[in-house]
Amino acid sequence: MNILDKIIETKRVEVANQKKVVSITQLEKYPGFSRKCNSLKANLLKDGASGIIAEFKQKSPSKGEINFSAKVETVTKGYVEAGASCLSVLTDYEYFGGNLANLAKARETNPFTPILRKDFMIDTYQIVEAKAYGADVILLIAACLGKEQALELAKKAKELGLDVLMEIHNAEELEVVNDYVDIVGVNNRNLKTFEVSVETSVQLSKLIPEKFVKISESGLSGAKEIKYLKENGFKGFLIGETFMKTDNPGEACKKLISEL
């Protein structure tokens, strides 16, 4: 069993338990559920957009603790002031140290910036939950979803006004992408070996239909890499660890954007 399988196994238990605590009917009464979403797709296509999707991430299975002292309000505010096109907030606790409270705090602090709920989505309940807590975009990971399940989740997200980001790791996973998807993200990290290569994005870029906005994820650290990816059709660049391992993530984000 690889790490992704373990995460999904844990997630099934978490979601089942959470459904017993807060019902969908209750979630639909949360203030965040009725708000109009900010479109990540539209933001990435704006003239002069940085394309940076700046992530609040405190730990990961591959790197362990990254930055437990960081405050989500301070970091995300710094990202927005730096010129980030979108915020990404981890809500998985077991493996990434995230939670839904951080998503809500990021939303309250940054009302007009698109926010991606970064988690392992396996149930439509989580889509409703994402909207209720203030997300504008949800992540679907092709590696852990079948075509029918991905279609069901993406369709539900669009019904609620959320943008859909589908993450792929290889050409075969493109089969899971459907017409409800707005953005296709290429994760440069091999889920089996954890090795990272930006060339994964470059190779898969040629296979992704033009109707989808393309973003690159994992292992991005410098302006040179991002410029190279822009030349290969990418509009968005998800960066977390590079910023979060510094004392001032917002300032690190500002420095990178100024170099672009």
C-alpha positions in Angstrom: 0.0 0.0 0.0 1.5 3.4 -1.0 1.0 6.7 0.8 -1.9 7.7 -1.3 -3.8 4.5 -0.6 -3.2 5.0 3.2 -4.4 8.6 3.0 -7.6 7.6 1.2 -8.2 4.8 3.7 -7.9 7.3 6.5 -10.1 9.8 4.7 -13.0 7.4 4.3 -13.1 7.0 8.0 -12.8 10.7 8.6 -15.6 11.6 6.2 -17.9 8.9 7.7 -17.3 10.3 11.2 -17.8 13.9 10.1 -21.2 13.2 8.5 -22.4 12.1 12.0 -21.2 15.4 13.5 -22.4 17.9 11.0 -25.1 17.1 8.4 -25.3 18.5 4.9 -28.5 20.4 5.9 -26.5 22.1 8.7 -23.6 22.9 6.3 -26.0 24.5 3.9 -26.9 27.0 6.6 -23.3 28.2 7.1 -22.8 31.8 6.0 -20.1 30.7 3.6 -22.4 28.4 1.7 -24.5 31.2 0.2 -21.6 33.5 -0.9 -20.6 33.9 -4.5 -17.3 32.2 -5.3 -14.2 33.9 -6.7 -13.1 32.2 -9.9 -9.6 30.9 -10.0 -9.8 30.2 -13.7 -10.8 33.8 -14.4 -8.0 35.1 -12.1 -5.3 33.0 -13.9 -6.4 34.3 -17.3 -6.2 38.0 -16.3 -3.6 40.1 -18.0 -0.6 40.6 -15.7 -1.6 37.8 -13.3 1.3 36.3 -11.4 -0.2 32.9 -11.6 1.2 32.0 -8.2 -1.1 29.7 -6.1 0.5 30.2 -2.7 -0.1 27.5 -0.2 -0.5 27.4 3.5 1.1 24.0 4.4 2.6 23.1 7.8 3.7 19.5 7.2 3.7 16.7 4.6 4.3 13.0 4.6 7.5 13.4 2.6 9.1 16.3 4.5 7.5 16.1 8.0 7.2 19.3 9.9 7.6 22.4 7.7 6.3 25.3 9.8 4.1 24.8 12.8 4.5 28.3 14.1 3.0 30.0 11.1 -0.4 31.7 11.5 -2.8 31.2 8.6 -4.2 34.8 8.8 -0.7 36.3 8.7 0.7 34.1 6.0 -2.3 34.3 3.6 -2.6 38.0 4.0 1.1 38.3 3.1 0.6 36.1 0.0 -2.3 38.3 -1.2 -0.4 41.5 -0.6 2.6 40.0 -2.5 0.3 39.5 -5.6 -0.6 35.8 -5.4 -3.4 34.9 -7.8 -4.9 32.3 -5.5 -4.5 30.8 -2.0 -4.3 27.1 -1.3 -5.1 25.9 2.2 -4.5 22.3 3.4 -7.5 20.9 5.3 -6.2 17.3 5.8 -5.0 17.0 9.4 -3.6 13.5 9.7 -0.9 13.8 7.0 -0.6 17.5 6.4 -1.5 19.2 9.7 -4.3 21.2 8.2 -7.9 21.8 9.2 -11.2 23.4 8.1 -10.7 26.2 10.7 -7.7 27.4 8.7 -9.8 27.5 5.6 -12.4 29.6 7.3 -9.7 32.0 8.7 -8.1 32.4 5.3 -11.5 33.2 3.9 -12.3 35.8 6.5 -8.9 37.4 6.1 -9.0 37.5 2.3 -12.6 37.9 1.0 -11.8 38.6 -2.6 -9.0 36.1 -3.4 -9.8 32.6 -4.8 -9.1 29.9 -2.2 -8.4 26.3 -3.1 -9.4 23.7 -0.5 -6.5 21.3 -0.7 -7.6 17.9 0.5 -8.4 14.4 -0.8 -12.0 14.6 -2.0 -13.8 11.3 -2.2 -17.4 12.2 -1.3 -19.9 14.9 -2.3 -20.2 15.7 1.4 -16.7 17.2 1.2 -17.7 19.5 -1.7 -20.6 20.9 0.3 -18.3 21.3 3.3 -15.7 23.1 1.1 -18.3 25.7 0.0 -19.6 26.1 3.6 -16.2 26.9 4.9 -15.4 29.4 2.2 -13.6 27.6 -0.6 -13.8 28.8 -4.2 -12.0 25.8 -5.8 -11.8 22.1 -5.0 -9.1 19.7 -5.9 -9.8 16.3 -7.4 -6.9 13.9 -7.7 -7.2 11.6 -10.6 -4.9 9.0 -9.1 -7.5 8.2 -6.4 -10.8 8.6 -8.3 -12.5 6.5 -11.0 -14.1 8.3 -14.0 -17.7 8.0 -12.6 -16.7 9.2 -9.1 -14.7 12.1 -10.6 -17.7 13.1 -12.7 -20.0 13.0 -9.8 -17.7 15.2 -7.6 -16.9 17.7 -10.4 -20.6 18.0 -11.3 -21.6 18.7 -7.7 -18.8 21.3 -7.4 -20.1 23.2 -10.5 -23.7 23.0 -9.1 -22.4 24.9 -6.1 -20.5 27.5 -8.2 -17.0 26.1 -7.3 -14.1 25.9 -9.8 -12.7 22.4 -10.3 -9.0 21.6 -10.4 -8.2 18.1 -11.6 -4.7 16.9 -10.7 -2.9 14.3 -12.8 0.5 12.6 -12.6 0.7 10.9 -15.9 -1.0 10.6 -19.4 -3.3 7.7 -18.4 -5.0 9.9 -15.7 -6.1 12.3 -18.4 -9.0 9.8 -19.0 -10.5 10.9 -15.7 -10.7 14.6 -16.7 -14.3 15.6 -17.7 -16.2 18.6 -19.0 -17.0 19.9 -15.6 -13.3 20.5 -14.9 -11.9 24.1 -15.3 -8.2 23.6 -14.6 -5.9 20.6 -15.0 -2.9 20.5 -12.7 0.2 18.4 -13.3 1.8 17.2 -10.1 5.5 16.9 -10.7 5.9 14.5 -7.8 5.9 10.8 -8.5 3.5 9.4 -5.8 5.4 6.1 -5.6 9.0 7.4 -5.4 8.4 11.0 -4.3 10.9 12.1 -6.9 10.1 15.5 -8.4 10.7 16.7 -12.0 9.4 19.8 -13.7 9.7 17.9 -17.0 6.6 15.9 -16.0 4.6 19.1 -16.5 6.3 19.9 -19.8 5.7 16.4 -21.2 2.0 16.3 -20.2 1.3 19.9 -21.3 1.3 18.7 -24.9 -1.5 16.1 -24.1 -3.8 18.4 -22.2 -6.6 19.8 -24.3 -6.4 23.6 -24.8 -9.8 24.2 -23.3 -8.4 23.6 -19.9 -6.3 26.1 -18.0 -3.0 24.4 -17.0 -1.2 24.7 -13.8 2.0 23.0 -12.5 2.4 21.7 -8.9 5.2 20.5 -6.6 8.9 21.1 -6.7 8.7 24.7 -7.9 11.1 27.2 -6.3 12.5 29.7 -8.7 11.5 32.3 -11.4 13.5 30.5 -14.0 11.4 27.3 -13.7 8.2 29.3 -13.8 9.2 31.2 -16.9 10.1 27.9 -18.5 6.7 26.5 -17.6 4.9 29.6 -18.9 6.6 29.0 -22.3 5.1 25.6 -22.2 1.5 26.8 -21.8 1.1 26.9 -18.0 -0.9 29.7 -16.4 -0.7 28.7 -12.7 2.0 27.5 -10.3 1.3 26.0 -7.0 4.0 26.7 -4.4 3.9 25.9 -0.8 7.0 24.4 0.8 9.4 27.0 -0.8 7.5 29.8 0.9 6.5 28.0 4.1 10.0 26.9 5.1 11.0 30.5 5.4 10.5 32.8 8.4 8.3 35.1 6.3 6.3 33.2 3.7 4.6 36.3 2.4 7.9 38.1 1.8 9.3 35.0 0.0 6.3 35.0 -2.2 6.8 38.8 -2.9 10.4 38.2 -3.8 9.6 35.5 -6.3 6.8 37.5 -8.0 9.1 40.5 -8.3 11.6 38.3 -10.1 8.9 37.2 -12.5 
